[in-house]
Structures are given as structure tokens and as C-alpha cells.
Amino acid sequence: MFGDREKSAVYKVLPDFAQELEELLLAANHPELAAQVHELRILRRCSCEDDFCASFFTQFEPSKRPFPDARCVEVEPRGGMIILDVVSGRIAHVEVLYRDDVRRTLRAAFP
């Protein structure tokens, strides 16, 4: 979709957020998820258009049916909310709410 994998890398697009997420996951005792942050690619941002949403998909957009091996992992950021949707042990969606800094950068990179 983006042609250049670097262009969609979370660490390239949102370096401060990526570092924060990695640190938060380590602090929350999720080293297996923290190790994935360097590999994450933004496939697309959430299309909801809510002014408080800065969420993005890193693997696929889950259907409405529940996945038996899915779970949510919430971390405690300095501001806003971050909840990860993890499917089969992999981060599939990063829900980021009330983070204008992330939202502005994400919208500029993925209009």
C-alpha cells in the first residue's frame, strides 16, 4: 500500500510515541509485546474521524466477530489512553485516544 516499508514504520512516523509505548509495555510486564514495537507498521489509520481518535491498524482490521485468541492490553500513558488489540500474540491494532500530538502526526503521514 505504501510502497516503502520505512514510510509506514511506527518508529519512523511516531518515534516519541513508539518509544513511549515500548517503555509502557515493559513497565506493565509485557516484554513480548514491547519487543514487537520496532517491527510495527501502520497499515492504515482509523477512519472514524472522531476528533479524539489517533488509532491505527498494524496487521489487519478485525471483523466484528470475536477471535478466540484475542485480548486487549491497556497501558497507563502520561496522557490519553492506549489500548492494544492483540491477536495470536501479535499487536493488530493500537487504539490511541485523546492524544492530539499522535493524531496530528498520523493524519499528516496518512491523509
Backbone as a printed PyTorch tensor [residue, N CA C, xyz], in Angstrom:
tensor([[[  0.8170,  -1.2000,   0.0000],
         [  0.0000,   0.0000,   0.0000],
         [  0.8630,   1.2660,   0.0000]],

        [[  1.9340,   1.2820,   0.7910],
         [  2.7440,   2.4890,   0.9030],
         [  4.0060,   2.4130,   0.0510]],

        [[  4.2990,   1.2520,  -0.5220],
         [  5.4780,   1.1200,  -1.3420],
         [  6.7530,   1.0100,  -0.5280]],

        [[  6.9830,   1.8970,   0.3690],
         [  8.1960,   1.9240,   1.1750],
         [  7.8560,   1.5240,   2.6040]],

        [[  8.4040,   0.3900,   3.0340],
         [  8.1130,  -0.1020,   4.3960],
         [  8.5570,   0.9050,   5.4630]],

        [[  9.6300,   1.6220,   5.1980],
         [ 10.1060,   2.6110,   6.1640],
         [  9.0720,   3.7100,   6.3940]],

        [[  8.3900,   4.0830,   5.3360],
         [  7.4010,   5.1530,   5.4400],
         [  6.2730,   4.8010,   6.4050]],

        [[  5.9740,   3.5110,   6.5540],
         [  4.8820,   3.1000,   7.4180],
         [  5.3450,   2.5930,   8.7850]],

        [[  6.6360,   2.6230,   9.0450],
         [  7.1450,   2.1360,  10.3260],
         [  6.7250,   3.0700,  11.4590]],

        [[  6.1870,   2.4840,  12.5080],
         [  5.7420,   3.2870,  13.6490],
         [  6.8960,   4.1130,  14.2030]],

        [[  8.0930,   3.5040,  14.2790],
         [  9.2460,   4.2420,  14.8180],
         [  9.6700,   5.3950,  13.9140]],

        [[  9.3900,   5.3230,  12.6220],
         [  9.7100,   6.4340,  11.7150],
         [  8.6470,   7.5260,  11.7760]],

        [[  7.3800,   7.1340,  11.7840],
         [  6.2740,   8.0900,  11.7490],
         [  6.0410,   8.7350,  13.1110]],

        [[  6.0860,   7.9150,  14.1660],
         [  5.7830,   8.3790,  15.5230],
         [  6.8930,   7.9450,  16.4860]],

        [[  8.1100,   8.4590,  16.3240],
         [  9.2240,   7.9590,  17.1360],
         [  9.0360,   8.1310,  18.6410]],

        [[  8.5520,   9.2870,  19.0750],
         [  8.3570,   9.5040,  20.5150],
         [  7.2720,   8.5940,  21.0680]],

        [[  6.1850,   8.4630,  20.3110],
         [  5.1000,   7.5910,  20.7410],
         [  5.5650,   6.1350,  20.7850]],

        [[  6.3070,   5.6990,  19.7800],
         [  6.7920,   4.3180,  19.7380],
         [  7.6850,   4.0200,  20.9350]],

        [[  8.5700,   4.9400,  21.2550],
         [  9.4440,   4.7480,  22.4090],
         [  8.6240,   4.7010,  23.6940]],

        [[  7.6530,   5.6040,  23.8120],
         [  6.7720,   5.6120,  24.9810],
         [  6.0140,   4.2910,  25.0940]],

        [[  5.4710,   3.8060,  23.9910],
         [  4.7170,   2.5550,  24.0030],
         [  5.6020,   1.3910,  24.4350]],

        [[  6.7900,   1.3420,  23.8970],
         [  7.7150,   0.2700,  24.2800],
         [  8.0150,   0.3170,  25.7810]],

        [[  8.2890,   1.4960,  26.3100],
         [  8.5730,   1.6490,  27.7370],
         [  7.3630,   1.2890,  28.5930]],

        [[  6.1650,   1.7040,  28.1620],
         [  4.9460,   1.3880,  28.9060],
         [  4.6860,  -0.1100,  28.9360]],

        [[  4.9210,  -0.7770,  27.8290],
         [  4.7150,  -2.2310,  27.7850],
         [  5.7120,  -2.9570,  28.6720]],

        [[  6.9460,  -2.4870,  28.7010],
         [  7.9340,  -3.0840,  29.6010],
         [  7.5410,  -2.8650,  31.0600]],

        [[  7.0980,  -1.6500,  31.3830],
         [  6.6840,  -1.3350,  32.7560],
         [  5.4640,  -2.1480,  33.1780]],

        [[  4.6080,  -2.4980,  32.2130],
         [  3.3980,  -3.2740,  32.5040],
         [  3.6590,  -4.7820,  32.4190]],

        [[  4.9240,  -5.1640,  32.3290],
         [  5.3250,  -6.5660,  32.2960],
         [  4.8220,  -7.3090,  31.0550]],

        [[  4.9560,  -6.6410,  29.9030],
         [  4.6130,  -7.2420,  28.6180],
         [  5.8220,  -7.1630,  27.6740]],

        [[  6.9490,  -7.7860,  28.0560],
         [  8.1510,  -7.6710,  27.2200],
         [  7.9710,  -8.2600,  25.8290]],

        [[  7.1130,  -9.2680,  25.6830],
         [  6.8880,  -9.8840,  24.3700],
         [  6.1960,  -8.9170,  23.4190]],

        [[  5.3570,  -8.0330,  23.9510],
         [  4.7070,  -7.0160,  23.1250],
         [  5.6500,  -5.8330,  22.8840]],

        [[  6.4070,  -5.4610,  23.9000],
         [  7.3790,  -4.3710,  23.7490],
         [  8.3780,  -4.6920,  22.6390]],

        [[  8.7540,  -5.9530,  22.5260],
         [  9.7200,  -6.3700,  21.5010],
         [  9.1530,  -6.2150,  20.0850]],

        [[  7.8400,  -6.1530,  19.9530],
         [  7.2080,  -6.0200,  18.6370],
         [  7.1590,  -4.5790,  18.1280]],

        [[  7.3210,  -3.6110,  19.0100],
         [  7.1330,  -2.2090,  18.6380],
         [  8.0660,  -1.7960,  17.4980]],

        [[  9.3050,  -2.2380,  17.5150],
         [ 10.2550,  -1.8830,  16.4440],
         [  9.8290,  -2.4180,  15.0880]],

        [[  9.0550,  -3.4910,  15.0630],
         [  8.6320,  -4.1170,  13.8080],
         [  7.3010,  -3.5830,  13.2990]],

        [[  6.5690,  -2.8590,  14.1210],
         [  5.2120,  -2.4520,  13.7590],
         [  5.1850,  -1.5370,  12.5460]],

        [[  4.2210,  -1.8020,  11.6850],
         [  3.9540,  -0.9760,  10.5150],
         [  2.5240,  -0.4630,  10.6280]],

        [[  2.3150,   0.7430,  10.1970],
         [  0.9640,   1.3030,  10.1810],
         [  0.3500,   0.9440,   8.8340]],

        [[ -0.6470,   0.0810,   8.8500],
         [ -1.3230,  -0.2860,   7.6070],
         [ -2.2960,   0.8050,   7.1940]],

        [[ -3.0130,   1.3250,   8.1770],
         [ -3.9040,   2.4510,   7.9300],
         [ -4.3590,   2.9900,   9.2680]],

        [[ -4.7600,   4.2400,   9.2580],
         [ -5.2860,   4.8260,  10.4850],
         [ -6.7790,   4.5330,  10.5720]],

        [[ -7.3230,   4.7000,  11.7380],
         [ -8.7520,   4.5070,  11.9550],
         [ -9.5080,   5.5300,  11.1090]],

        [[-10.6140,   5.1190,  10.5490],
         [-11.3780,   6.0100,   9.6760],
         [-12.5760,   6.6370,  10.3740]],

        [[-12.6490,   6.5610,  11.6850],
         [-13.8270,   7.0490,  12.3970],
         [-13.9900,   8.5670,  12.3460]],

        [[-12.9070,   9.3090,  12.1590],
         [-12.9260,  10.7690,  12.0800],
         [-13.3010,  11.4720,  13.3860]],

        [[-13.3670,  10.7400,  14.5040],
         [-13.5950,  11.3950,  15.7880],
         [-12.3790,  12.2580,  16.1130]],

        [[-12.6110,  13.4410,  16.6410],
         [-11.5010,  14.3700,  16.8670],
         [-10.5890,  13.9710,  18.0220]],

        [[-10.9190,  12.9190,  18.7410],
         [-10.0780,  12.4480,  19.8430],
         [ -9.3510,  11.1440,  19.5080]],

        [[ -9.5710,  10.6080,  18.3000],
         [ -9.0330,   9.2980,  17.9370],
         [ -7.7600,   9.4190,  17.1090]],

        [[ -6.7430,   8.6660,  17.5140],
         [ -5.4820,   8.5840,  16.7730],
         [ -5.0860,   7.1110,  16.6280]],

        [[ -6.0750,   6.2470,  16.4900],
         [ -5.8460,   4.8080,  16.4330],
         [ -5.3730,   4.3790,  15.0500]],

        [[ -4.6770,   3.2400,  15.0120],
         [ -4.2000,   2.7240,  13.7360],
         [ -4.0770,   1.2000,  13.7790]],

        [[ -4.1490,   0.6160,  12.5850],
         [ -4.0390,  -0.8320,  12.4200],
         [ -2.6190,  -1.1910,  12.0450]],

        [[ -2.1070,  -2.2530,  12.6530],
         [ -0.7430,  -2.6910,  12.3900],
         [ -0.6860,  -4.0400,  11.6960]],

        [[ -1.7950,  -4.7620,  11.6600],
         [ -1.8140,  -6.0560,  10.9860],
         [ -2.9840,  -6.1710,  10.0310]],

        [[ -4.1710,  -6.0110,  10.5330],
         [ -5.3650,  -6.1580,   9.7220],
         [ -6.5080,  -5.5310,  10.4980]],

        [[ -7.5830,  -5.3140,   9.8130],
         [ -8.7470,  -4.7860,  10.5020],
         [ -9.6240,  -5.9610,  10.8930]],

        [[ -9.7160,  -6.2330,  12.1890],
         [-10.5150,  -7.3780,  12.6140],
         [-11.9810,  -7.2180,  12.2110]],

        [[-12.5930,  -8.3300,  11.8810],
         [-14.0240,  -8.2940,  11.5960],
         [-14.7780,  -8.1430,  12.9140]],

        [[-16.0570,  -8.0240,  12.8260],
         [-16.8420,  -7.8280,  14.0450],
         [-16.9480,  -9.0980,  14.8790]],

        [[-16.6320, -10.2520,  14.2960],
         [-16.7160, -11.4800,  15.0750],
         [-15.5540, -11.5440,  16.0530]],

        [[-15.7620, -12.0830,  17.2140],
         [-14.6570, -12.1840,  18.1770],
         [-13.6720, -13.2820,  17.7780]],

        [[-12.4170, -13.0510,  18.0720],
         [-11.3870, -14.0430,  17.8370],
         [-11.1290, -14.7530,  19.1660]],

        [[-11.0750, -16.0670,  19.1660],
         [-10.8980, -16.7930,  20.4350],
         [ -9.5620, -16.5050,  21.1070]],

        [[ -8.5550, -16.1080,  20.3310],
         [ -7.2360, -15.8510,  20.9090],
         [ -6.9090, -14.3580,  20.9640]],

        [[ -7.9410, -13.5280,  21.0010],
         [ -7.7360, -12.0720,  21.0480],
         [ -7.8180, -11.5840,  22.4890]],

        [[ -7.0740, -10.5280,  22.7490],
         [ -7.1340,  -9.8920,  24.0760],
         [ -6.7960,  -8.4210,  23.9280]],

        [[ -7.1830,  -7.6560,  24.9150],
         [ -6.8680,  -6.2300,  24.9600],
         [ -5.8460,  -6.0040,  26.0610]],

        [[ -4.8920,  -5.1490,  25.7750],
         [ -3.8730,  -4.7890,  26.7540],
         [ -3.8860,  -3.2760,  26.8780]],

        [[ -4.1860,  -2.7940,  28.0720],
         [ -4.2060,  -1.3550,  28.3230],
         [ -2.9540,  -0.9760,  29.1000]],

        [[ -2.3430,   0.1250,  28.6920],
         [ -1.1850,   0.6470,  29.4180],
         [ -1.5500,   2.0170,  29.9720]],

        [[ -0.7240,   2.5280,  30.8400],
         [ -1.0060,   3.7880,  31.5330],
         [ -0.0780,   4.8970,  31.0510]],

        [[ -0.4340,   5.5840,  29.9620],
         [  0.4220,   6.6640,  29.4500],
         [  0.3220,   7.9240,  30.3050]],

        [[  1.2370,   8.8550,  30.0480],
         [  1.2160,  10.1500,  30.7560],
         [ -0.0760,  10.9000,  30.4750]],

        [[ -0.5800,  10.7460,  29.2720],
         [ -1.8160,  11.4130,  28.8920],
         [ -2.5810,  10.5590,  27.9030]],

        [[ -3.8700,  10.7350,  27.8540],
         [ -4.7020,   9.9940,  26.9230],
         [ -4.8650,   8.5390,  27.3220]],

        [[ -5.2540,   7.7330,  26.3460],
         [ -5.4520,   6.2990,  26.5610],
         [ -4.7810,   5.5240,  25.4340]],

        [[ -4.2160,   4.3700,  25.8030],
         [ -3.6390,   3.4590,  24.8200],
         [ -4.0930,   2.0530,  25.1660]],

        [[ -4.7640,   1.4210,  24.2140],
         [ -5.2230,   0.0450,  24.3770],
         [ -4.8050,  -0.7240,  23.1280]],

        [[ -4.1510,  -1.8460,  23.3260],
         [ -3.7140,  -2.6730,  22.2130],
         [ -4.6650,  -3.8420,  22.0250]],

        [[ -5.0090,  -4.1240,  20.7860],
         [ -5.7200,  -5.3500,  20.4470],
         [ -4.6550,  -6.3370,  19.9890]],

        [[ -4.5580,  -7.4360,  20.7060],
         [ -3.5420,  -8.4440,  20.4380],
         [ -4.2390,  -9.7130,  19.9680]],

        [[ -3.8670, -10.1910,  18.7930],
         [ -4.4550, -11.4040,  18.2220],
         [ -3.3280, -12.3960,  17.9520]],

        [[ -3.4750, -13.5880,  18.4880],
         [ -2.4470, -14.6320,  18.3270],
         [ -1.0790, -14.1440,  18.7700]],

        [[ -1.0600, -13.3480,  19.8350],
         [  0.1980, -12.8600,  20.3930],
         [  0.8260, -11.6980,  19.6590]],

        [[  0.1700, -11.1810,  18.6140],
         [  0.7150, -10.0790,  17.8190],
         [ -0.1640,  -8.8370,  17.9610]],

        [[  0.4610,  -7.6800,  18.0290],
         [ -0.2780,  -6.4180,  18.0910],
         [ -0.9330,  -6.1860,  16.7350]],

        [[ -2.2650,  -6.0970,  16.7370],
         [ -3.0050,  -5.9290,  15.4850],
         [ -3.5780,  -4.5250,  15.3370]],

        [[ -3.8420,  -3.8690,  16.4550],
         [ -4.4830,  -2.5510,  16.4320],
         [ -4.0100,  -1.7870,  17.6560]],

        [[ -3.6860,  -0.5200,  17.4580],
         [ -3.2730,   0.3450,  18.5580],
         [ -4.3270,   1.4350,  18.6760]],

        [[ -5.1120,   1.3470,  19.7360],
         [ -6.1510,   2.3500,  19.9730],
         [ -5.5300,   3.4620,  20.8090]],

        [[ -5.4960,   4.6450,  20.2380],
         [ -4.8970,   5.8010,  20.8870],
         [ -5.9820,   6.8780,  20.9480]],

        [[ -6.3370,   7.2790,  22.1440],
         [ -7.4030,   8.2580,  22.3250],
         [ -6.8990,   9.4500,  23.1300]],

        [[ -7.3890,  10.6280,  22.7680],
         [ -7.0760,  11.8750,  23.4730],
         [ -5.5880,  12.2000,  23.4550]],

        [[ -4.9550,  11.9600,  22.3060],
         [ -3.5500,  12.3000,  22.1130],
         [ -3.4390,  13.1100,  20.8330]],

        [[ -3.6280,  14.4140,  20.9500],
         [ -3.5880,  15.3020,  19.7820],
         [ -2.2440,  15.2530,  19.0650]],

        [[ -1.1520,  15.0810,  19.8090],
         [  0.1730,  15.0090,  19.1910],
         [  0.2580,  13.8270,  18.2200]],

        [[ -0.2330,  12.6900,  18.6290],
         [ -0.2140,  11.4960,  17.7810],
         [ -1.1810,  11.6700,  16.6200]],

        [[ -2.3490,  12.2030,  16.8890],
         [ -3.3700,  12.3750,  15.8570],
         [ -2.8830,  13.2860,  14.7270]],

        [[ -2.2820,  14.4330,  15.0910],
         [ -1.7880,  15.3720,  14.0760],
         [ -0.7350,  14.7240,  13.1840]],

        [[  0.2170,  14.0590,  13.7900],
         [  1.2910,  13.4220,  13.0260],
         [  0.7640,  12.3020,  12.1440]],

        [[ -0.1150,  11.4940,  12.6930],
         [ -0.6750,  10.3760,  11.9430],
         [ -1.5080,  10.8490,  10.7480]],

        [[ -2.2970,  11.8980,  10.9410],
         [ -3.1160,  12.4340,   9.8360],
         [ -2.2450,  13.0610,   8.7590]],

        [[ -1.1330,  13.6640,   9.1420],
         [ -0.2360,  14.2520,   8.1400],
         [  0.4490,  13.1570,   7.3200]],

        [[  0.8190,  12.0650,   7.9740],
         [  1.5090,  10.9760,   7.2780],
         [  0.5710,  10.0910,   6.4630]],

        [[ -0.6860,   9.9850,   6.9270],
         [ -1.6790,   9.1180,   6.2840],
         [ -2.9850,   9.8910,   6.1290]],

        [[ -3.0520,  10.7920,   5.1390],
         [ -4.2380,  11.6560,   4.9800],
         [ -5.5200,  10.9090,   4.6530]]])
